[in-house]
Amino acid sequence: MSSTFTGPGYVPRTVDAQLAGLVAALPAVAIEGPKGVGKTRTASELAESTFELDDPAVLQVVDADPSRLTTSATPVLIDEWQRWPASWDMVRRAVDKDPSPGRFLLAGSASPETPPTHSGAGRIVDLHMRPATLVERGIVPSVSLAALLAGGRATINGATTMALTEYVEQIICSGLPAVLGRPDAARQALLDAYVDRIVDRDFPEAGLQVRKPAVLRRWLAAYAAATATTATFETIRDAATAGQSSKPARTTTTPYRDTLERIWVSDPVPGWSPTRSHINRLTNAPKHHLADPALAVAILGLDADRLLAGKSAGPAIPRDGTILGALLESLVALNVRVYAQAANAKVGHLRTKSGDREIDFIVQARSGEVVALEVKLATTVNDHDVRHLRWLSEQLGPDLVDAAILTTGRDAYRRASDNIAVIPVALLGP
């Protein structure tokens, strides 16, 4: 088994070290995430044998001789395992018989319509893979999220030349490796095709037959317009059917939400529940995000000029600020969750039920330490901008080991008045 990711043309991913560590210590790892994020390419760097079950010829061979999955040279990569759900139980039984590390890698882009007989708990460990972050796209950071979580309020420094137009480009360019770096027309065509596939193929393959694709597309547009909000699904449904006298029943739209999560295209940030404090009146409602903000841009028919002009698109969803601000927050959500996963931390958002206190991201280590992050579509920060972070510091005391405002400005520094960090989005890394 290869222990390094050095294949020709391979672009390093933040998840590499975590995956290599798990494969070295555990018998089976399942890499999950939306189509096109690079699961197969990354897993192939470690695999000795590969079975691509989305290839009908390969699936036919495996169906005729399933033992090939458990007798081939290890690690065995079973790609798109959900196409043949019996493979999950085969791996689970094989691990029961021989729990040696590094035996199986399973890659999947959807939960199967018919779940495996057993969950695989204790035998198969899940690892989430997301689209490429800014660091994985070649942008060099100067501030580490892991270092913020370590506490101590270390010195914050660094500068970036990225301006707002370049952040907009990063929002629309996509973190999907096959799309990243393409010319504008090709990128748009690929993202449009990706959305078409969600409606025409991924939903049916996940077990939901869509009788009225136009209704699903309107709902997707409303969901994309709800990016970075906690809009209820009734609000999203109503926005999708504005001006129509009859609304689809909840039994029609709830499966849309569930299926979007099953194929990993929806990636909501959950409401944060403190474990070592007594902050009351917090909402558990998730903040809506797609796995890649470029998908929201494609679904809504936006482009750089419209975003920079402050234009919105799609169904009307109540929000504070502009759709550009929401999409910048979504880009940060992608980055922060990848970096937090590498640091073995979880990410949520904080919102009181009254809505008087909101913090975009709460990153919490397993040991309880918290880093709070706010996103601001501006180059400067004032006392008003940090009021919620100051309030949280009063609530959590020493458990809040650091706090920062993420901006589109040039310089990273700490405010002398309250020690809150100000960090350009481009300068935050794992």
Kinemage of the C-alpha trace (Angstrom):
@kinemage 1
@onewidth
@group {chain A} dominant
@subgroup {mainchain}
@vectorlist {calphas} color= white
{ca met a 1} P 0.000 0.000 0.000
{ca ser a 2} L 1.259 3.442 -0.901
{ca ser a 3} L 1.557 5.739 2.116
{ca thr a 4} L 1.892 9.019 0.229
{ca phe a 5} L -0.221 10.851 -2.335
{ca thr a 6} L 2.342 11.293 -5.106
{ca gly a 7} L 0.607 9.977 -8.228
{ca pro a 8} L 1.209 11.852 -11.504
{ca gly a 9} L -0.864 15.006 -11.611
{ca tyr a 10} L -2.340 14.483 -8.160
{ca val a 11} L -3.330 17.723 -6.414
{ca pro a 12} L -2.945 17.338 -2.626
{ca arg a 13} L -6.137 17.549 -0.567
{ca thr a 14} L -6.563 18.484 3.082
{ca val a 15} L -8.225 15.140 3.737
{ca asp a 16} L -5.151 13.174 2.568
{ca ala a 17} L -3.425 12.962 5.952
{ca gln a 18} L -6.621 12.006 7.742
{ca leu a 19} L -7.419 9.303 5.186
{ca ala a 20} L -3.893 7.871 5.256
{ca gly a 21} L -4.000 7.732 9.050
{ca leu a 22} L -7.333 5.933 9.100
{ca val a 23} L -6.295 3.421 6.441
{ca ala a 24} L -3.093 2.668 8.328
{ca ala a 25} L -5.019 1.937 11.532
{ca leu a 26} L -8.456 0.625 10.504
{ca pro a 27} L -9.700 -2.183 8.242
{ca ala a 28} L -12.329 -0.209 6.270
{ca val a 29} L -12.960 3.466 5.493
{ca ala a 30} L -15.954 4.839 3.581
{ca ile a 31} L -15.292 8.154 1.789
{ca glu a 32} L -18.548 10.016 1.264
{ca gly a 33} L -19.399 13.228 -0.536
{ca pro a 34} L -21.068 14.638 -3.643
{ca lys a 35} L -20.178 13.483 -7.123
{ca gly a 36} L -17.091 15.039 -8.629
{ca val a 37} L -15.242 16.102 -5.457
{ca gly a 38} L -12.305 13.749 -6.098
{ca lys a 39} L -13.146 10.773 -3.865
{ca thr a 40} L -12.079 8.184 -6.427
{ca arg a 41} L -8.877 10.007 -7.368
{ca thr a 42} L -7.812 10.394 -3.750
{ca ala a 43} L -8.722 6.832 -2.745
{ca ser a 44} L -6.923 5.468 -5.822
{ca glu a 45} L -3.680 6.885 -4.451
{ca leu a 46} L -3.857 4.243 -1.699
{ca ala a 47} L -5.678 1.381 -3.442
{ca glu a 48} L -4.070 -1.719 -4.931
{ca ser a 49} L -7.309 -3.024 -6.482
{ca thr a 50} L -10.241 -0.990 -7.768
{ca phe a 51} L -13.827 -1.917 -8.657
{ca glu a 52} L -15.776 0.941 -10.258
{ca leu a 53} L -19.361 -0.174 -9.749
{ca asp a 54} L -20.809 2.645 -11.848
{ca asp a 55} L -19.321 0.778 -14.841
{ca pro a 56} L -21.988 -1.737 -15.947
{ca ala a 57} L -19.339 -4.220 -17.103
{ca val a 58} L -17.557 -4.148 -13.747
{ca leu a 59} L -20.854 -4.409 -11.881
{ca gln a 60} L -21.820 -7.440 -13.949
{ca val a 61} L -18.537 -9.185 -13.096
{ca val a 62} L -18.914 -8.431 -9.383
{ca asp a 63} L -22.496 -9.601 -9.392
{ca ala a 64} L -21.373 -12.883 -10.965
{ca asp a 65} L -18.378 -13.338 -8.642
{ca pro a 66} L -18.734 -11.237 -5.466
{ca ser a 67} L -15.728 -12.907 -3.855
{ca arg a 68} L -13.448 -10.752 -6.021
{ca leu a 69} L -14.230 -7.829 -3.701
{ca thr a 70} L -12.759 -9.592 -0.686
{ca thr a 71} L -9.938 -11.623 -2.253
{ca ser a 72} L -8.192 -8.999 -4.415
{ca ala a 73} L -4.974 -7.220 -3.395
{ca thr a 74} L -5.572 -4.755 -0.588
{ca pro a 75} L -6.479 -2.017 -0.058
{ca val a 76} L -9.509 -2.748 -2.256
{ca leu a 77} L -11.348 0.351 -3.492
{ca ile a 78} L -15.062 -0.240 -4.096
{ca asp a 79} L -16.118 2.873 -5.974
{ca glu a 80} L -19.780 3.977 -5.989
{ca trp a 81} L -20.506 1.080 -3.655
{ca gln a 82} L -24.169 2.131 -3.339
{ca arg a 83} L -24.740 0.806 -6.879
{ca trp a 84} L -24.479 -2.670 -5.334
{ca pro a 85} L -25.436 -2.248 -1.648
{ca ala a 86} L -24.589 -5.864 -0.870
{ca ser a 87} L -20.928 -4.817 -1.091
{ca trp a 88} L -21.278 -2.980 2.240
{ca asp a 89} L -22.364 -6.105 4.092
{ca met a 90} L -19.670 -8.147 2.342
{ca val a 91} L -17.014 -5.738 3.609
{ca arg a 92} L -18.517 -5.760 7.089
{ca arg a 93} L -18.424 -9.569 7.250
{ca ala a 94} L -14.900 -9.667 5.823
{ca val a 95} L -13.748 -7.234 8.512
{ca asp a 96} L -15.353 -9.403 11.190
{ca lys a 97} L -13.235 -12.305 9.977
{ca asp a 98} L -10.033 -10.315 9.512
{ca pro a 99} L -9.806 -6.828 11.093
{ca ser a 100} L -6.319 -6.123 9.736
{ca pro a 101} L -5.870 -2.441 8.846
{ca gly a 102} L -5.894 -1.130 5.303
{ca arg a 103} L -8.188 -3.706 3.714
{ca phe a 104} L -11.055 -1.716 2.171
{ca leu a 105} L -11.878 1.731 0.842
{ca leu a 106} L -15.491 2.434 -0.107
{ca ala a 107} L -16.383 5.571 -2.047
{ca gly a 108} L -19.986 6.669 -2.384
{ca ser a 109} L -21.846 9.720 -3.670
{ca ala a 110} L -25.281 8.747 -2.348
{ca ser a 111} L -26.922 6.681 0.323
{ca pro a 112} L -28.474 3.640 -1.396
{ca glu a 113} L -32.233 3.375 -1.914
{ca thr a 114} L -32.145 0.080 -0.016
{ca pro a 115} L -29.823 0.508 2.995
{ca pro a 116} L -27.392 -2.248 3.958
{ca thr a 117} L -28.612 -4.794 6.470
{ca his a 118} L -26.196 -3.473 9.097
{ca ser a 119} L -24.817 0.030 9.677
{ca gly a 120} L -21.186 -1.061 9.740
{ca ala a 121} L -20.674 0.657 13.101
{ca gly a 122} L -17.397 -0.449 14.616
{ca arg a 123} L -16.190 -1.915 11.320
{ca ile a 124} L -16.481 0.823 8.664
{ca val a 125} L -15.510 4.406 9.523
{ca asp a 126} L -16.979 7.298 7.509
{ca leu a 127} L -14.909 10.175 6.140
{ca his a 128} L -16.565 13.166 4.470
{ca met a 129} L -14.880 14.725 1.426
{ca arg a 130} L -15.931 18.139 0.141
{ca pro a 131} L -15.002 20.290 -2.891
{ca ala a 132} L -11.593 21.934 -2.991
{ca thr a 133} L -10.916 24.723 -0.515
{ca leu a 134} L -9.044 27.927 -1.276
{ca val a 135} L -5.838 26.342 0.015
{ca glu a 136} L -6.366 23.334 -2.268
{ca arg a 137} L -6.837 25.780 -5.142
{ca gly a 138} L -3.344 27.146 -4.541
{ca ile a 139} L -3.982 30.134 -2.262
{ca val a 140} L -1.390 30.314 0.522
{ca pro a 141} L -2.765 30.986 4.048
{ca ser a 142} L -1.025 32.610 7.009
{ca val a 143} L -3.458 31.735 9.821
{ca ser a 144} L -4.206 28.167 10.932
{ca leu a 145} L -7.635 27.182 12.234
{ca ala a 146} L -5.954 24.387 14.204
{ca ala a 147} L -3.708 26.977 15.857
{ca leu a 148} L -6.731 29.095 16.784
{ca leu a 149} L -8.320 26.019 18.380
{ca ala a 150} L -5.141 25.388 20.359
{ca gly a 151} L -5.740 28.617 22.277
{ca gly a 152} L -3.231 31.159 23.484
{ca arg a 153} L -4.419 33.890 21.122
{ca ala a 154} L -1.232 33.739 19.096
{ca thr a 155} L -0.052 36.674 17.006
{ca ile a 156} L -2.065 37.065 13.809
{ca asn a 157} L -0.304 38.435 10.749
{ca gly a 158} L -0.090 38.196 6.986
{ca ala a 159} L -1.461 40.086 4.007
{ca thr a 160} L -3.233 39.185 0.798
{ca thr a 161} L -3.709 40.895 -2.528
{ca met a 162} L -7.099 39.259 -3.119
{ca ala a 163} L -9.808 41.830 -3.772
{ca leu a 164} L -13.583 41.433 -3.886
{ca thr a 165} L -13.576 40.607 -7.604
{ca glu a 166} L -11.243 37.680 -6.917
{ca tyr a 167} L -13.437 36.395 -4.099
{ca val a 168} L -16.365 36.481 -6.508
{ca glu a 169} L -14.274 34.477 -8.968
{ca gln a 170} L -13.550 31.892 -6.265
{ca ile a 171} L -17.272 31.652 -5.500
{ca ile a 172} L -18.247 30.991 -9.106
{ca cys a 173} L -15.252 28.913 -10.218
{ca ser a 174} L -16.288 25.843 -8.146
{ca gly a 175} L -14.200 23.506 -6.039
{ca leu a 176} L -15.080 20.496 -8.187
{ca pro a 177} L -11.736 19.398 -9.681
{ca ala a 178} L -13.189 18.778 -13.156
{ca val a 179} L -14.630 22.311 -13.230
{ca leu a 180} L -11.919 24.275 -11.437
{ca gly a 181} L -9.710 26.289 -13.769
{ca arg a 182} L -11.921 25.949 -16.848
{ca pro a 183} L -12.721 28.945 -19.067
{ca asp a 184} L -15.978 30.715 -18.214
{ca ala a 185} L -18.116 29.120 -20.929
{ca ala a 186} L -16.858 25.601 -20.244
{ca arg a 187} L -17.265 26.051 -16.497
{ca gln a 188} L -20.829 27.255 -16.887
{ca ala a 189} L -21.666 24.353 -19.204
{ca leu a 190} L -20.203 21.817 -16.755
{ca leu a 191} L -22.072 23.274 -13.770
{ca asp a 192} L -25.338 23.431 -15.730
{ca ala a 193} L -24.835 19.782 -16.685
{ca tyr a 194} L -24.140 18.936 -13.035
{ca val a 195} L -27.458 20.510 -12.005
{ca asp a 196} L -29.273 18.735 -14.848
{ca arg a 197} L -27.832 15.445 -13.655
{ca ile a 198} L -29.086 16.083 -10.123
{ca val a 199} L -32.640 16.425 -11.423
{ca asp a 200} L -32.613 13.873 -14.241
{ca arg a 201} L -30.417 11.099 -12.833
{ca asp a 202} L -29.236 11.521 -9.243
{ca phe a 203} L -32.684 11.904 -7.698
{ca pro a 204} L -34.082 8.806 -9.478
{ca glu a 205} L -30.927 6.798 -8.701
{ca ala a 206} L -31.346 7.759 -5.036
{ca gly a 207} L -34.864 6.304 -5.121
{ca leu a 208} L -37.021 9.395 -5.711
{ca gln a 209} L -38.895 9.375 -9.004
{ca val a 210} L -39.538 12.987 -9.986
{ca arg a 211} L -42.884 13.265 -11.730
{ca lys a 212} L -42.645 17.015 -12.321
{ca pro a 213} L -39.020 18.079 -12.905
{ca ala a 214} L -40.089 21.723 -13.287
{ca val a 215} L -41.433 21.712 -9.709
{ca leu a 216} L -38.163 20.259 -8.420
{ca arg a 217} L -36.143 22.860 -10.347
{ca arg a 218} L -38.190 25.706 -8.837
{ca trp a 219} L -37.674 24.202 -5.384
{ca leu a 220} L -33.909 23.923 -6.019
{ca ala a 221} L -33.850 27.587 -7.031
{ca ala a 222} L -35.621 28.541 -3.809
{ca tyr a 223} L -33.223 26.416 -1.779
{ca ala a 224} L -30.238 28.043 -3.499
{ca ala a 225} L -31.739 31.478 -2.833
{ca ala a 226} L -31.988 30.496 0.855
{ca thr a 227} L -28.198 30.033 1.097
{ca ala a 228} L -26.834 31.068 4.515
{ca thr a 229} L -30.324 31.560 5.979
{ca thr a 230} L -32.350 29.499 8.429
{ca ala a 231} L -35.496 29.830 6.308
{ca thr a 232} L -38.035 27.144 7.121
{ca phe a 233} L -38.799 24.569 4.473
{ca glu a 234} L -42.331 25.983 4.339
{ca thr a 235} L -40.807 29.365 3.457
{ca ile a 236} L -38.677 27.726 0.761
{ca arg a 237} L -41.704 25.870 -0.613
{ca asp a 238} L -43.799 29.043 -0.672
{ca ala a 239} L -41.010 30.974 -2.400
{ca ala a 240} L -40.761 28.247 -5.030
{ca thr a 241} L -44.480 28.558 -5.778
{ca ala a 242} L -44.983 32.309 -5.407
{ca gly a 243} L -48.029 33.482 -7.333
{ca gln a 244} L -49.520 30.002 -7.540
{ca ser a 245} L -52.834 29.365 -5.829
{ca ser a 246} L -52.041 25.743 -4.980
{ca lys a 247} L -48.891 24.716 -3.131
{ca pro a 248} L -47.286 21.275 -3.302
{ca ala a 249} L -47.899 19.221 -0.184
{ca arg a 250} L -45.157 18.751 2.392
{ca thr a 251} L -45.085 15.097 1.326
{ca thr a 252} L -43.892 16.322 -2.078
{ca thr a 253} L -41.169 18.734 -0.982
{ca thr a 254} L -39.806 16.960 2.109
{ca pro a 255} L -38.362 14.156 -0.065
{ca tyr a 256} L -36.578 16.847 -2.122
{ca arg a 257} L -34.718 17.971 1.004
{ca asp a 258} L -33.995 14.441 2.167
{ca thr a 259} L -32.719 13.319 -1.237
{ca leu a 260} L -30.515 16.402 -1.646
{ca glu a 261} L -28.832 15.463 1.630
{ca arg a 262} L -28.582 11.777 0.654
{ca ile a 263} L -26.621 12.674 -2.473
{ca trp a 264} L -24.452 15.063 -0.391
{ca val a 265} L -25.369 18.118 -2.491
{ca ser a 266} L -27.031 19.815 0.458
{ca asp a 267} L -24.530 20.490 3.245
{ca pro a 268} L -26.364 22.461 5.956
{ca val a 269} L -24.560 23.864 8.993
{ca pro a 270} L -26.438 22.675 12.105
{ca gly a 271} L -27.424 24.864 14.987
{ca trp a 272} L -24.805 24.752 17.736
{ca ser a 273} L -25.639 23.207 21.089
{ca pro a 274} L -23.120 24.136 23.807
{ca thr a 275} L -21.798 21.249 25.878
{ca arg a 276} L -20.145 23.087 28.763
{ca ser a 277} L -22.205 26.247 29.174
{ca his a 278} L -25.795 27.281 29.757
{ca ile a 279} L -26.705 29.584 26.912
{ca asn a 280} L -30.467 29.400 26.626
{ca arg a 281} L -32.865 30.188 23.817
{ca leu a 282} L -30.726 28.878 20.934
{ca thr a 283} L -32.366 27.637 17.763
{ca asn a 284} L -31.510 24.241 16.331
{ca ala a 285} L -32.547 25.247 12.798
{ca pro a 286} L -29.777 24.572 10.262
{ca lys a 287} L -28.283 27.180 7.973
{ca his a 288} L -28.804 26.166 4.377
{ca his a 289} L -25.764 25.617 2.170
{ca leu a 290} L -25.090 23.639 -0.979
{ca ala a 291} L -21.889 21.605 -1.058
{ca asp a 292} L -20.343 24.142 -3.445
{ca pro a 293} L -21.495 27.787 -3.697
{ca ala a 294} L -20.880 27.601 -7.449
{ca leu a 295} L -23.883 25.260 -7.663
{ca ala a 296} L -26.087 27.957 -6.127
{ca val a 297} L -24.694 30.431 -8.662
{ca ala a 298} L -25.501 28.037 -11.520
{ca ile a 299} L -28.995 27.228 -10.252
{ca leu a 300} L -29.830 30.929 -9.835
{ca gly a 301} L -28.334 31.952 -13.181
{ca leu a 302} L -25.948 34.444 -11.617
{ca asp a 303} L -22.567 35.635 -12.856
{ca ala a 304} L -19.769 37.839 -11.571
{ca asp a 305} L -21.213 41.081 -12.944
{ca arg a 306} L -24.625 40.517 -11.374
{ca leu a 307} L -23.084 39.588 -8.026
{ca leu a 308} L -20.811 42.625 -7.962
{ca ala a 309} L -23.740 44.842 -8.916
{ca gly a 310} L -25.670 43.585 -5.881
{ca lys a 311} L -28.312 41.876 -8.013
{ca ser a 312} L -30.301 38.943 -6.668
{ca ala a 313} L -31.955 36.154 -8.602
{ca gly a 314} L -34.422 33.361 -8.141
{ca pro a 315} L -37.325 33.185 -5.673
{ca ala a 316} L -37.460 35.841 -2.958
{ca ile a 317} L -36.205 34.581 0.402
{ca pro a 318} L -36.040 36.959 3.401
{ca arg a 319} L -32.411 37.629 4.324
{ca asp a 320} L -30.114 40.143 5.907
{ca gly a 321} L -27.707 41.516 3.317
{ca thr a 322} L -27.061 40.532 -0.278
{ca ile a 323} L -26.870 37.192 -2.048
{ca leu a 324} L -23.156 37.921 -2.592
{ca gly a 325} L -22.653 38.115 1.167
{ca ala a 326} L -24.513 34.823 1.550
{ca leu a 327} L -22.383 33.140 -1.100
{ca leu a 328} L -19.176 34.429 0.499
{ca glu a 329} L -20.375 32.889 3.768
{ca ser a 330} L -21.053 29.654 1.881
{ca leu a 331} L -17.510 29.674 0.490
{ca val a 332} L -16.218 30.157 4.033
{ca ala a 333} L -18.487 27.328 5.228
{ca leu a 334} L -16.839 24.964 2.749
{ca asn a 335} L -13.353 26.004 3.865
{ca val a 336} L -13.998 26.028 7.604
{ca arg a 337} L -15.630 22.589 7.620
{ca val a 338} L -12.741 21.019 5.726
{ca tyr a 339} L -10.198 22.638 8.032
{ca ala a 340} L -12.203 21.759 11.154
{ca gln a 341} L -12.492 18.135 10.088
{ca ala a 342} L -8.709 17.982 9.735
{ca ala a 343} L -8.480 19.302 13.312
{ca asn a 344} L -11.032 16.745 14.574
{ca ala a 345} L -13.501 19.528 15.367
{ca lys a 346} L -17.157 20.130 14.534
{ca val a 347} L -18.842 23.193 13.040
{ca gly a 348} L -22.209 24.749 13.842
{ca his a 349} L -23.791 28.190 13.840
{ca leu a 350} L -25.295 30.169 16.702
{ca arg a 351} L -28.622 31.955 16.571
{ca thr a 352} L -30.905 32.841 19.439
{ca lys a 353} L -34.607 32.165 18.982
{ca ser a 354} L -35.289 35.888 19.055
{ca gly a 355} L -32.657 36.473 16.366
{ca asp a 356} L -30.894 39.145 18.444
{ca arg a 357} L -27.610 37.178 18.542
{ca glu a 358} L -26.040 35.411 15.563
{ca ile a 359} L -22.569 33.997 14.924
{ca asp a 360} L -21.858 32.416 11.569
{ca phe a 361} L -19.569 29.578 12.667
{ca ile a 362} L -18.850 27.940 15.994
{ca val a 363} L -15.911 25.533 15.689
{ca gln a 364} L -15.733 23.217 18.683
{ca ala a 365} L -12.918 20.811 19.503
{ca arg a 366} L -13.680 17.409 21.001
{ca ser a 367} L -12.330 18.655 24.323
{ca gly a 368} L -14.802 21.545 24.333
{ca glu a 369} L -12.701 24.540 23.287
{ca val a 370} L -14.535 26.930 20.986
{ca val a 371} L -13.479 29.273 18.189
{ca ala a 372} L -16.151 31.693 16.949
{ca leu a 373} L -16.019 33.093 13.421
{ca glu a 374} L -18.062 35.812 11.761
{ca val a 375} L -18.001 36.603 8.031
{ca lys a 376} L -18.203 40.195 6.802
{ca leu a 377} L -18.412 41.293 3.185
{ca ala a 378} L -16.205 44.329 3.825
{ca thr a 379} L -12.571 45.313 4.176
{ca thr a 380} L -12.795 46.991 7.589
{ca val a 381} L -14.101 46.021 11.036
{ca asn a 382} L -15.584 48.241 13.735
{ca asp a 383} L -16.895 47.729 17.283
{ca his a 384} L -20.436 47.085 16.037
{ca asp a 385} L -19.209 44.171 13.923
{ca val a 386} L -17.735 42.322 16.915
{ca arg a 387} L -20.613 42.819 19.353
{ca his a 388} L -21.858 39.207 19.097
{ca leu a 389} L -18.349 37.813 19.559
{ca arg a 390} L -17.897 39.956 22.680
{ca trp a 391} L -21.253 38.719 24.023
{ca leu a 392} L -20.224 35.095 23.419
{ca ser a 393} L -16.974 35.693 25.256
{ca glu a 394} L -18.994 36.819 28.271
{ca gln a 395} L -21.127 33.678 28.064
{ca leu a 396} L -18.357 31.110 27.567
{ca gly a 397} L -15.445 32.606 29.464
{ca pro a 398} L -12.213 30.619 28.955
{ca asp a 399} L -13.977 28.009 26.796
{ca leu a 400} L -13.934 30.587 23.973
{ca val a 401} L -10.255 30.200 23.105
{ca asp a 402} L -10.386 32.557 20.115
{ca ala a 403} L -12.692 34.669 17.982
{ca ala a 404} L -12.304 36.263 14.577
{ca ile a 405} L -13.993 38.314 11.891
{ca leu a 406} L -13.291 37.004 8.378
{ca thr a 407} L -13.205 39.839 5.842
{ca thr a 408} L -12.379 40.704 2.246
{ca gly a 409} L -9.658 43.079 3.453
{ca arg a 410} L -5.879 42.923 2.998
{ca asp a 411} L -4.281 42.468 6.421
{ca ala a 412} L -4.586 39.918 9.220
{ca tyr a 413} L -4.181 41.321 12.741
{ca arg a 414} L -5.615 41.386 16.256
{ca arg a 415} L -7.672 44.295 17.528
{ca ala a 416} L -5.899 45.902 20.473
{ca ser a 417} L -9.158 46.720 22.264
{ca asp a 418} L -10.564 43.180 22.610
{ca asn a 419} L -7.972 40.768 21.119
{ca ile a 420} L -10.431 39.632 18.453
{ca ala a 421} L -8.658 38.569 15.260
{ca val a 422} L -9.393 40.106 11.876
{ca ile a 423} L -8.493 37.651 9.117
{ca pro a 424} L -8.962 37.967 5.354
{ca val a 425} L -10.853 34.918 4.101
{ca ala a 426} L -7.953 34.050 1.798
{ca leu a 427} L -5.507 33.827 4.707
{ca leu a 428} L -7.362 31.205 6.783
{ca gly a 429} L -6.075 27.661 6.358
{ca pro a 430} L -6.054 24.310 8.139
